[in-house]
Amino acid sequence: MKLLLLLFGSNSNTKSKAVPFMVFVLVLTGMVEQGEGTTCHSTFLSALVQLIPCRAAVAPFSRIPPSETCCNAIKALGQPCLCVLVNGPPITGVDRNMARQLPQKCTANFEPCDAMK
């Protein structure tokens, strides 16, 4: 529950979404392989936690640019794990299109995630 509050803030809707989100995370933990032999070596949950510094930059309708901490997290996470996150099931509070743009905004030399499908 504390992780959910860190990721999505605290409001009355967070508690009602906690159980379905945790089931979602448990189902996806371990779904880390991406096409064409490129593999993410983190669990889905671990990759998601690494991107907490990017929360403000990927919130729907956000105009906040990614912070240096966010960019460092993107580069450390790597392209395969980022693609697992952005090509996987929806994540509450995350705009996928904005998440796909993070490598470019952070000057990370990643191939686009769409190219890996």
A tleap script that builds the chain and sets N, CA, C and O, in Angstrom:
source leaprc.protein.ff14SB
mol = sequence {
  NMET LYS LEU LEU LEU LEU LEU PHE GLY SER
  ASN SER ASN THR LYS SER LYS ALA VAL PRO
  PHE MET VAL PHE VAL LEU VAL LEU THR GLY
  MET VAL GLU GLN GLY GLU GLY THR THR CYS
  HIE SER THR PHE LEU SER ALA LEU VAL GLN
  LEU ILE PRO CYS ARG ALA ALA VAL ALA PRO
  PHE SER ARG ILE PRO PRO SER GLU THR CYS
  CYS ASN ALA ILE LYS ALA LEU GLY GLN PRO
  CYS LEU CYS VAL LEU VAL ASN GLY PRO PRO
  ILE THR GLY VAL ASP ARG ASN MET ALA ARG
  GLN LEU PRO GLN LYS CYS THR ALA ASN PHE
  GLU PRO CYS ASP ALA MET CLYS
}
set mol.1.N position { 0.825 -1.186 0.000 }
set mol.1.CA position { 0.000 0.000 0.000 }
set mol.1.C position { 0.870 1.250 0.000 }
set mol.1.O position { 0.545 2.218 -0.687 }
set mol.2.N position { 1.985 1.254 0.765 }
set mol.2.CA position { 2.860 2.421 0.791 }
set mol.2.C position { 3.442 2.686 -0.588 }
set mol.2.O position { 3.588 3.841 -0.988 }
set mol.3.N position { 3.778 1.620 -1.325 }
set mol.3.CA position { 4.293 1.779 -2.672 }
set mol.3.C position { 3.268 2.461 -3.561 }
set mol.3.O position { 3.618 3.344 -4.345 }
set mol.4.N position { 2.014 2.067 -3.451 }
set mol.4.CA position { 0.968 2.694 -4.258 }
set mol.4.C position { 0.841 4.172 -3.939 }
set mol.4.O position { 0.658 4.990 -4.841 }
set mol.5.N position { 0.936 4.520 -2.660 }
set mol.5.CA position { 0.835 5.917 -2.277 }
set mol.5.C position { 2.005 6.708 -2.831 }
set mol.5.O position { 1.837 7.854 -3.250 }
set mol.6.N position { 3.192 6.109 -2.837 }
set mol.6.CA position { 4.352 6.777 -3.416 }
set mol.6.C position { 4.182 6.978 -4.916 }
set mol.6.O position { 4.509 8.040 -5.446 }
set mol.7.N position { 3.678 5.969 -5.590 }
set mol.7.CA position { 3.539 6.034 -7.040 }
set mol.7.C position { 2.434 6.965 -7.481 }
set mol.7.O position { 2.611 7.723 -8.435 }
set mol.8.N position { 1.307 6.925 -6.815 }
set mol.8.CA position { 0.126 7.605 -7.329 }
set mol.8.C position { -0.449 8.651 -6.396 }
set mol.8.O position { -1.497 9.222 -6.694 }
set mol.9.N position { 0.204 8.919 -5.276 }
set mol.9.CA position { -0.329 9.900 -4.338 }
set mol.9.C position { -1.437 9.294 -3.503 }
set mol.9.O position { -1.859 8.163 -3.742 }
set mol.10.N position { -1.896 10.028 -2.548 }
set mol.10.CA position { -2.966 9.502 -1.697 }
set mol.10.C position { -4.238 10.305 -1.919 }
set mol.10.O position { -4.248 11.532 -1.818 }
set mol.11.N position { -5.301 9.589 -2.222 }
set mol.11.CA position { -6.638 10.170 -2.281 }
set mol.11.C position { -7.619 9.039 -2.040 }
set mol.11.O position { -7.214 7.887 -1.886 }
set mol.12.N position { -8.872 9.348 -2.006 }
set mol.12.CA position { -9.859 8.323 -1.673 }
set mol.12.C position { -9.936 7.233 -2.727 }
set mol.12.O position { -10.297 6.102 -2.403 }
set mol.13.N position { -9.609 7.536 -3.980 }
set mol.13.CA position { -9.666 6.522 -5.042 }
set mol.13.C position { -8.498 5.560 -4.989 }
set mol.13.O position { -8.609 4.445 -5.498 }
set mol.14.N position { -7.374 5.951 -4.386 }
set mol.14.CA position { -6.194 5.108 -4.350 }
set mol.14.C position { -6.467 3.801 -3.629 }
set mol.14.O position { -6.070 2.736 -4.103 }
set mol.15.N position { -7.141 3.871 -2.487 }
set mol.15.CA position { -7.401 2.660 -1.710 }
set mol.15.C position { -8.314 1.711 -2.472 }
set mol.15.O position { -8.142 0.495 -2.391 }
set mol.16.N position { -9.283 2.245 -3.210 }
set mol.16.CA position { -10.188 1.373 -3.947 }
set mol.16.C position { -9.496 0.737 -5.150 }
set mol.16.O position { -9.951 -0.291 -5.651 }
set mol.17.N position { -8.403 1.336 -5.617 }
set mol.17.CA position { -7.666 0.782 -6.754 }
set mol.17.C position { -6.505 -0.091 -6.311 }
set mol.17.O position { -5.881 -0.746 -7.145 }
set mol.18.N position { -6.200 -0.116 -5.020 }
set mol.18.CA position { -5.029 -0.819 -4.528 }
set mol.18.C position { -5.089 -2.314 -4.797 }
set mol.18.O position { -4.107 -2.884 -5.272 }
set mol.19.N position { -6.193 -2.956 -4.513 }
set mol.19.CA position { -6.294 -4.403 -4.680 }
set mol.19.C position { -6.166 -4.804 -6.144 }
set mol.19.O position { -5.368 -5.689 -6.452 }
set mol.20.N position { -6.927 -4.186 -7.075 }
set mol.20.CA position { -6.744 -4.571 -8.475 }
set mol.20.C position { -5.331 -4.289 -8.977 }
set mol.20.O position { -4.796 -5.064 -9.770 }
set mol.21.N position { -4.722 -3.202 -8.534 }
set mol.21.CA position { -3.369 -2.888 -8.965 }
set mol.21.C position { -2.391 -3.935 -8.459 }
set mol.21.O position { -1.519 -4.374 -9.208 }
set mol.22.N position { -2.517 -4.341 -7.210 }
set mol.22.CA position { -1.608 -5.343 -6.658 }
set mol.22.C position { -1.769 -6.683 -7.384 }
set mol.22.O position { -0.779 -7.373 -7.629 }
set mol.23.N position { -2.990 -7.051 -7.724 }
set mol.23.CA position { -3.206 -8.274 -8.503 }
set mol.23.C position { -2.525 -8.124 -9.857 }
set mol.23.O position { -1.855 -9.044 -10.325 }
set mol.24.N position { -2.696 -6.975 -10.478 }
set mol.24.CA position { -2.060 -6.674 -11.757 }
set mol.24.C position { -0.543 -6.838 -11.650 }
set mol.24.O position { 0.072 -7.471 -12.508 }
set mol.25.N position { 0.060 -6.272 -10.606 }
set mol.25.CA position { 1.506 -6.350 -10.425 }
set mol.25.C position { 1.954 -7.786 -10.196 }
set mol.25.O position { 2.963 -8.218 -10.753 }
set mol.26.N position { 1.215 -8.526 -9.384 }
set mol.26.CA position { 1.589 -9.906 -9.127 }
set mol.26.C position { 1.526 -10.761 -10.390 }
set mol.26.O position { 2.371 -11.631 -10.602 }
set mol.27.N position { 0.528 -10.510 -11.216 }
set mol.27.CA position { 0.408 -11.260 -12.464 }
set mol.27.C position { 1.562 -10.923 -13.398 }
set mol.27.O position { 2.086 -11.796 -14.089 }
set mol.28.N position { 1.955 -9.651 -13.415 }
set mol.28.CA position { 2.987 -9.224 -14.360 }
set mol.28.C position { 4.412 -9.387 -13.857 }
set mol.28.O position { 5.356 -9.300 -14.642 }
set mol.29.N position { 4.581 -9.619 -12.571 }
set mol.29.CA position { 5.930 -9.805 -12.065 }
set mol.29.C position { 6.520 -11.041 -12.738 }
set mol.29.O position { 5.962 -12.136 -12.674 }
set mol.30.N position { 7.619 -10.839 -13.359 }
set mol.30.CA position { 8.238 -11.925 -14.104 }
set mol.30.C position { 7.994 -11.847 -15.599 }
set mol.30.O position { 8.675 -12.536 -16.359 }
set mol.31.N position { 7.040 -11.028 -16.054 }
set mol.31.CA position { 6.835 -10.844 -17.494 }
set mol.31.C position { 7.858 -9.831 -17.964 }
set mol.31.O position { 7.555 -8.642 -18.061 }
set mol.32.N position { 9.057 -10.283 -18.255 }
set mol.32.CA position { 10.121 -9.337 -18.544 }
set mol.32.C position { 10.763 -9.543 -19.906 }
set mol.32.O position { 11.648 -8.769 -20.274 }
set mol.33.N position { 10.368 -10.527 -20.651 }
set mol.33.CA position { 11.039 -10.769 -21.916 }
set mol.33.C position { 10.394 -9.961 -23.023 }
set mol.33.O position { 9.169 -9.914 -23.129 }
set mol.34.N position { 11.197 -9.336 -23.834 }
set mol.34.CA position { 10.742 -8.541 -24.961 }
set mol.34.C position { 11.230 -9.217 -26.234 }
set mol.34.O position { 12.199 -9.976 -26.195 }
set mol.35.N position { 10.584 -8.959 -27.351 }
set mol.35.CA position { 10.879 -9.624 -28.610 }
set mol.35.C position { 12.302 -9.473 -29.101 }
set mol.35.O position { 13.069 -8.658 -28.587 }
set mol.36.N position { 12.644 -10.260 -30.092 }
set mol.36.CA position { 13.911 -10.254 -30.791 }
set mol.36.C position { 15.113 -10.485 -29.884 }
set mol.36.O position { 16.170 -9.898 -30.113 }
set mol.37.N position { 14.979 -11.314 -28.872 }
set mol.37.CA position { 16.111 -11.714 -28.059 }
set mol.37.C position { 16.601 -10.682 -27.052 }
set mol.37.O position { 17.555 -10.955 -26.324 }
set mol.38.N position { 15.993 -9.525 -26.985 }
set mol.38.CA position { 16.398 -8.508 -26.024 }
set mol.38.C position { 15.595 -8.729 -24.752 }
set mol.38.O position { 14.367 -8.816 -24.791 }
set mol.39.N position { 16.290 -8.819 -23.630 }
set mol.39.CA position { 15.622 -9.164 -22.386 }
set mol.39.C position { 15.850 -8.105 -21.321 }
set mol.39.O position { 16.937 -7.541 -21.197 }
set mol.40.N position { 14.815 -7.856 -20.572 }
set mol.40.CA position { 14.900 -6.998 -19.391 }
set mol.40.C position { 15.250 -7.905 -18.218 }
set mol.40.O position { 14.628 -8.951 -18.029 }
set mol.41.N position { 16.228 -7.514 -17.444 }
set mol.41.CA position { 16.656 -8.357 -16.326 }
set mol.41.C position { 16.074 -7.906 -14.990 }
set mol.41.O position { 16.579 -8.280 -13.932 }
set mol.42.N position { 15.018 -7.108 -15.038 }
set mol.42.CA position { 14.308 -6.664 -13.835 }
set mol.42.C position { 12.891 -7.223 -13.872 }
set mol.42.O position { 12.368 -7.528 -14.944 }
set mol.43.N position { 12.278 -7.355 -12.718 }
set mol.43.CA position { 10.864 -7.709 -12.703 }
set mol.43.C position { 10.064 -6.476 -13.089 }
set mol.43.O position { 10.579 -5.359 -13.031 }
set mol.44.N position { 8.831 -6.665 -13.475 }
set mol.44.CA position { 7.961 -5.555 -13.845 }
set mol.44.C position { 7.879 -4.561 -12.695 }
set mol.44.O position { 8.009 -3.355 -12.906 }
set mol.45.N position { 7.666 -5.057 -11.486 }
set mol.45.CA position { 7.536 -4.183 -10.312 }
set mol.45.C position { 8.829 -3.417 -10.059 }
set mol.45.O position { 8.794 -2.220 -9.775 }
set mol.46.N position { 9.951 -4.088 -10.159 }
set mol.46.CA position { 11.239 -3.429 -9.945 }
set mol.46.C position { 11.461 -2.322 -10.970 }
set mol.46.O position { 11.923 -1.236 -10.618 }
set mol.47.N position { 11.138 -2.587 -12.229 }
set mol.47.CA position { 11.278 -1.574 -13.281 }
set mol.47.C position { 10.350 -0.394 -13.005 }
set mol.47.O position { 10.742 0.760 -13.178 }
set mol.48.N position { 9.147 -0.674 -12.585 }
set mol.48.CA position { 8.179 0.378 -12.283 }
set mol.48.C position { 8.667 1.256 -11.134 }
set mol.48.O position { 8.557 2.481 -11.193 }
set mol.49.N position { 9.199 0.635 -10.103 }
set mol.49.CA position { 9.704 1.379 -8.943 }
set mol.49.C position { 10.871 2.268 -9.354 }
set mol.49.O position { 10.995 3.389 -8.858 }
set mol.50.N position { 11.734 1.784 -10.257 }
set mol.50.CA position { 12.873 2.590 -10.709 }
set mol.50.C position { 12.417 3.877 -11.390 }
set mol.50.O position { 13.155 4.862 -11.407 }
set mol.51.N position { 11.224 3.878 -11.945 }
set mol.51.CA position { 10.747 5.049 -12.668 }
set mol.51.C position { 9.919 6.004 -11.817 }
set mol.51.O position { 9.302 6.919 -12.360 }
set mol.52.N position { 9.887 5.822 -10.517 }
set mol.52.CA position { 9.162 6.748 -9.644 }
set mol.52.C position { 9.633 8.191 -9.850 }
set mol.52.O position { 8.796 9.094 -9.830 }
set mol.53.N position { 10.932 8.454 -10.047 }
set mol.53.CA position { 11.338 9.853 -10.270 }
set mol.53.C position { 10.733 10.477 -11.533 }
set mol.53.O position { 10.762 11.698 -11.689 }
set mol.54.N position { 10.196 9.672 -12.415 }
set mol.54.CA position { 9.613 10.177 -13.665 }
set mol.54.C position { 8.107 10.404 -13.558 }
set mol.54.O position { 7.472 10.808 -14.532 }
set mol.55.N position { 7.545 10.154 -12.411 }
set mol.55.CA position { 6.096 10.218 -12.220 }
set mol.55.C position { 5.484 11.514 -12.751 }
set mol.55.O position { 4.488 11.474 -13.472 }
set mol.56.N position { 6.066 12.654 -12.403 }
set mol.56.CA position { 5.501 13.942 -12.826 }
set mol.56.C position { 5.601 14.149 -14.340 }
set mol.56.O position { 4.738 14.793 -14.937 }
set mol.57.N position { 6.637 13.610 -14.951 }
set mol.57.CA position { 6.857 13.811 -16.388 }
set mol.57.C position { 5.961 12.935 -17.260 }
set mol.57.O position { 5.787 13.226 -18.443 }
set mol.58.N position { 5.398 11.882 -16.707 }
set mol.58.CA position { 4.565 10.973 -17.505 }
set mol.58.C position { 3.096 10.981 -17.089 }
set mol.58.O position { 2.296 10.196 -17.599 }
set mol.59.N position { 2.750 11.865 -16.170 }
set mol.59.CA position { 1.347 11.986 -15.761 }
set mol.59.C position { 0.541 12.531 -16.941 }
set mol.59.O position { 1.033 13.387 -17.676 }
set mol.60.N position { -0.680 12.051 -17.134 }
set mol.60.CA position { -1.492 12.557 -18.244 }
set mol.60.C position { -1.591 14.087 -18.224 }
set mol.60.O position { -1.825 14.692 -17.178 }
set mol.61.N position { -1.410 14.693 -19.386 }
set mol.61.CA position { -1.508 16.143 -19.600 }
set mol.61.C position { -0.413 16.945 -18.904 }
set mol.61.O position { -0.533 18.164 -18.786 }
set mol.62.N position { 0.634 16.302 -18.446 }
set mol.62.CA position { 1.727 16.998 -17.765 }
set mol.62.C position { 2.602 17.729 -18.776 }
set mol.62.O position { 2.871 17.229 -19.868 }
set mol.63.N position { 3.034 18.915 -18.389 }
set mol.63.CA position { 3.980 19.677 -19.204 }
set mol.63.C position { 5.337 19.747 -18.506 }
set mol.63.O position { 6.226 20.487 -18.927 }
set mol.64.N position { 5.481 18.980 -17.449 }
set mol.64.CA position { 6.714 18.991 -16.675 }
set mol.64.C position { 7.761 18.137 -17.407 }
set mol.64.O position { 7.504 16.971 -17.705 }
set mol.65.N position { 8.928 18.705 -17.696 }
set mol.65.CA position { 9.967 17.911 -18.361 }
set mol.65.C position { 10.581 16.911 -17.386 }
set mol.65.O position { 10.511 17.104 -16.172 }
set mol.66.N position { 11.176 15.856 -17.906 }
set mol.66.CA position { 11.816 14.891 -17.002 }
set mol.66.C position { 12.988 15.542 -16.268 }
set mol.66.O position { 13.755 16.309 -16.850 }
set mol.67.N position { 13.107 15.227 -15.008 }
set mol.67.CA position { 14.197 15.762 -14.188 }
set mol.67.C position { 15.484 14.999 -14.496 }
set mol.67.O position { 15.466 13.972 -15.174 }
set mol.68.N position { 16.580 15.511 -13.993 }
set mol.68.CA position { 17.866 14.815 -14.161 }
set mol.68.C position { 17.809 13.444 -13.480 }
set mol.68.O position { 18.349 12.464 -13.994 }
set mol.69.N position { 17.154 13.388 -12.326 }
set mol.69.CA position { 17.002 12.112 -11.619 }
set mol.69.C position { 16.203 11.123 -12.454 }
set mol.69.O position { 16.537 9.940 -12.510 }
set mol.70.N position { 15.149 11.605 -13.103 }
set mol.70.CA position { 14.343 10.766 -13.982 }
set mol.70.C position { 15.197 10.250 -15.138 }
set mol.70.O position { 15.178 9.058 -15.444 }
set mol.71.N position { 15.935 11.139 -15.770 }
set mol.71.CA position { 16.762 10.741 -16.913 }
set mol.71.C position { 17.823 9.721 -16.511 }
set mol.71.O position { 18.098 8.778 -17.252 }
set mol.72.N position { 18.411 9.911 -15.344 }
set mol.72.CA position { 19.383 8.925 -14.858 }
set mol.72.C position { 18.715 7.570 -14.632 }
set mol.72.O position { 19.305 6.525 -14.906 }
set mol.73.N position { 17.478 7.598 -14.129 }
set mol.73.CA position { 16.735 6.351 -13.907 }
set mol.73.C position { 16.415 5.660 -15.235 }
set mol.73.O position { 16.507 4.437 -15.336 }
set mol.74.N position { 16.040 6.439 -16.247 }
set mol.74.CA position { 15.745 5.879 -17.573 }
set mol.74.C position { 16.985 5.197 -18.137 }
set mol.74.O position { 16.915 4.071 -18.628 }
set mol.75.N position { 18.108 5.881 -18.063 }
set mol.75.CA position { 19.355 5.331 -18.610 }
set mol.75.C position { 19.794 4.086 -17.855 }
set mol.75.O position { 20.290 3.136 -18.459 }
set mol.76.N position { 19.615 4.084 -16.535 }
set mol.76.CA position { 19.979 2.915 -15.729 }
set mol.76.C position { 19.041 1.743 -15.998 }
set mol.76.O position { 19.474 0.591 -16.027 }
set mol.77.N position { 17.770 2.034 -16.193 }
set mol.77.CA position { 16.788 0.980 -16.445 }
set mol.77.C position { 17.065 0.291 -17.767 }
set mol.77.O position { 17.031 -0.937 -17.849 }
set mol.78.N position { 17.334 1.064 -18.790 }
set mol.78.CA position { 17.630 0.499 -20.103 }
set mol.78.C position { 16.400 0.366 -20.979 }
set mol.78.O position { 15.268 0.324 -20.498 }
set mol.79.N position { 16.646 0.303 -22.255 }
set mol.79.CA position { 15.582 0.264 -23.243 }
set mol.79.C position { 14.683 -0.977 -23.142 }
set mol.79.O position { 13.464 -0.833 -23.230 }
set mol.80.N position { 15.225 -2.179 -22.962 }
set mol.80.CA position { 14.328 -3.350 -22.902 }
set mol.80.C position { 13.305 -3.264 -21.765 }
set mol.80.O position { 12.139 -3.613 -21.952 }
set mol.81.N position { 13.736 -2.801 -20.597 }
set mol.81.CA position { 12.801 -2.714 -19.458 }
set mol.81.C position { 11.794 -1.586 -19.650 }
set mol.81.O position { 10.625 -1.727 -19.291 }
set mol.82.N position { 12.243 -0.473 -20.212 }
set mol.82.CA position { 11.306 0.611 -20.489 }
set mol.82.C position { 10.237 0.134 -21.465 }
set mol.82.O position { 9.058 0.451 -21.302 }
set mol.83.N position { 10.642 -0.622 -22.473 }
set mol.83.CA position { 9.681 -1.132 -23.455 }
set mol.83.C position { 8.699 -2.121 -22.833 }
set mol.83.O position { 7.526 -2.151 -23.208 }
set mol.84.N position { 9.167 -2.922 -21.892 }
set mol.84.CA position { 8.255 -3.829 -21.186 }
set mol.84.C position { 7.163 -3.019 -20.500 }
set mol.84.O position { 5.991 -3.397 -20.525 }
set mol.85.N position { 7.549 -1.908 -19.890 }
set mol.85.CA position { 6.578 -1.076 -19.184 }
set mol.85.C position { 5.628 -0.364 -20.134 }
set mol.85.O position { 4.414 -0.387 -19.927 }
set mol.86.N position { 6.165 0.271 -21.178 }
set mol.86.CA position { 5.294 1.073 -22.041 }
set mol.86.C position { 4.488 0.240 -23.027 }
set mol.86.O position { 3.455 0.698 -23.516 }
set mol.87.N position { 4.937 -0.968 -23.328 }
set mol.87.CA position { 4.182 -1.834 -24.240 }
set mol.87.C position { 3.290 -2.823 -23.502 }
set mol.87.O position { 2.514 -3.545 -24.128 }
set mol.88.N position { 3.394 -2.860 -22.186 }
set mol.88.CA position { 2.591 -3.777 -21.391 }
set mol.88.C position { 1.210 -3.207 -21.108 }
set mol.88.O position { 0.801 -2.210 -21.703 }
set mol.89.N position { 0.510 -3.839 -20.210 }
set mol.89.CA position { -0.828 -3.359 -19.829 }
set mol.89.C position { -0.768 -1.943 -19.271 }
set mol.89.O position { 0.280 -1.506 -18.796 }
set mol.90.N position { -1.882 -1.226 -19.323 }
set mol.90.CA position { -1.915 0.158 -18.830 }
set mol.90.C position { -1.493 0.265 -17.364 }
set mol.90.O position { -1.762 -0.619 -16.552 }
set mol.91.N position { -0.832 1.366 -17.057 }
set mol.91.CA position { -0.417 1.667 -15.690 }
set mol.91.C position { -1.160 2.934 -15.286 }
set mol.91.O position { -1.041 3.967 -15.945 }
set mol.92.N position { -1.916 2.856 -14.217 }
set mol.92.CA position { -2.695 3.993 -13.747 }
set mol.92.C position { -1.804 5.206 -13.519 }
set mol.92.O position { -0.769 5.116 -12.858 }
set mol.93.N position { -2.220 6.345 -14.076 }
set mol.93.CA position { -1.488 7.581 -13.869 }
set mol.93.C position { -0.311 7.792 -14.800 }
set mol.93.O position { 0.456 8.737 -14.621 }
set mol.94.N position { -0.154 6.917 -15.805 }
set mol.94.CA position { 0.970 7.023 -16.741 }
set mol.94.C position { 0.442 7.157 -18.165 }
set mol.94.O position { -0.323 6.314 -18.635 }
set mol.95.N position { 0.853 8.214 -18.840 }
set mol.95.CA position { 0.534 8.409 -20.250 }
set mol.95.C position { 1.619 7.691 -21.053 }
set mol.95.O position { 2.779 8.104 -21.043 }
set mol.96.N position { 1.240 6.623 -21.744 }
set mol.96.CA position { 2.211 5.806 -22.482 }
set mol.96.C position { 2.994 6.611 -23.521 }
set mol.96.O position { 4.200 6.419 -23.674 }
set mol.97.N position { 2.325 7.498 -24.223 }
set mol.97.CA position { 3.015 8.284 -25.243 }
set mol.97.C position { 4.100 9.153 -24.611 }
set mol.97.O position { 5.188 9.305 -25.166 }
set mol.98.N position { 3.799 9.713 -23.460 }
set mol.98.CA position { 4.805 10.526 -22.767 }
set mol.98.C position { 5.947 9.658 -22.264 }
set mol.98.O position { 7.105 10.076 -22.297 }
set mol.99.N position { 5.634 8.458 -21.799 }
set mol.99.CA position { 6.672 7.539 -21.334 }
set mol.99.C position { 7.578 7.107 -22.489 }
set mol.99.O position { 8.788 6.964 -22.314 }
set mol.100.N position { 6.989 6.900 -23.664 }
set mol.100.CA position { 7.787 6.521 -24.845 }
set mol.100.C position { 8.743 7.637 -25.264 }
set mol.100.O position { 9.776 7.367 -25.877 }
set mol.101.N position { 8.412 8.875 -24.942 }
set mol.101.CA position { 9.249 10.014 -25.319 }
set mol.101.C position { 10.398 10.278 -24.340 }
set mol.101.O position { 11.289 11.075 -24.632 }
set mol.102.N position { 10.381 9.618 -23.190 }
set mol.102.CA position { 11.411 9.884 -22.184 }
set mol.102.C position { 12.837 9.671 -22.697 }
set mol.102.O position { 13.689 10.523 -22.442 }
set mol.103.N position { 13.141 8.585 -23.404 }
set mol.103.CA position { 14.526 8.426 -23.875 }
set mol.103.C position { 14.991 9.591 -24.752 }
set mol.103.O position { 16.127 10.049 -24.624 }
set mol.104.N position { 14.135 10.061 -25.623 }
set mol.104.CA position { 14.492 11.183 -26.480 }
set mol.104.C position { 14.695 12.456 -25.654 }
set mol.104.O position { 15.666 13.185 -25.858 }
set mol.105.N position { 13.789 12.716 -24.734 }
set mol.105.CA position { 13.886 13.906 -23.889 }
set mol.105.C position { 15.101 13.844 -22.970 }
set mol.105.O position { 15.643 14.876 -22.575 }
set mol.106.N position { 15.522 12.641 -22.636 }
set mol.106.CA position { 16.668 12.453 -21.733 }
set mol.106.C position { 17.962 12.185 -22.494 }
set mol.106.O position { 18.985 11.873 -21.883 }
set mol.107.N position { 17.929 12.302 -23.797 }
set mol.107.CA position { 19.070 12.021 -24.675 }
set mol.107.C position { 19.697 10.651 -24.410 }
set mol.107.O position { 20.918 10.501 -24.395 }
set mol.108.N position { 18.842 9.673 -24.204 }
set mol.108.CA position { 19.297 8.281 -24.093 }
set mol.108.C position { 19.260 7.700 -25.504 }
set mol.108.O position { 18.279 7.895 -26.220 }
set mol.109.N position { 20.271 7.017 -25.900 }
set mol.109.CA position { 20.348 6.470 -27.252 }
set mol.109.C position { 19.661 5.111 -27.331 }
set mol.109.O position { 20.310 4.091 -27.559 }
set mol.110.N position { 18.338 5.107 -27.141 }
set mol.110.CA position { 17.554 3.878 -27.199 }
set mol.110.C position { 16.837 3.821 -28.539 }
set mol.110.O position { 16.451 4.850 -29.095 }
set mol.111.N position { 16.666 2.618 -29.047 }
set mol.111.CA position { 15.772 2.411 -30.185 }
set mol.111.C position { 14.363 2.650 -29.680 }
set mol.111.O position { 14.084 2.398 -28.507 }
set mol.112.N position { 13.456 3.134 -30.539 }
set mol.112.CA position { 12.061 3.296 -30.110 }
set mol.112.C position { 11.451 1.957 -29.691 }
set mol.112.O position { 11.740 0.922 -30.292 }
set mol.113.N position { 10.632 1.985 -28.690 }
set mol.113.CA position { 10.004 0.740 -28.205 }
set mol.113.C position { 9.116 0.112 -29.273 }
set mol.113.O position { 9.029 -1.114 -29.349 }
set mol.114.N position { 8.462 0.911 -30.089 }
set mol.114.CA position { 7.593 0.374 -31.133 }
set mol.114.C position { 8.375 -0.482 -32.110 }
set mol.114.O position { 7.810 -1.399 -32.705 }
set mol.115.N position { 9.660 -0.208 -32.292 }
set mol.115.CA position { 10.487 -0.961 -33.231 }
set mol.115.C position { 10.758 -2.385 -32.741 }
set mol.115.O position { 11.173 -3.246 -33.518 }
set mol.116.N position { 10.522 -2.626 -31.458 }
set mol.116.CA position { 10.830 -3.939 -30.894 }
set mol.116.C position { 9.656 -4.895 -30.958 }
set mol.116.O position { 9.799 -6.045 -30.542 }
set mol.117.N position { 8.534 -4.491 -31.446 }
set mol.117.CA position { 7.356 -5.359 -31.489 }
set mol.117.C position { 7.481 -6.388 -32.575 }
set mol.117.O position { 6.579 -7.205 -32.757 }
savepdb mol mol.pdb
quit
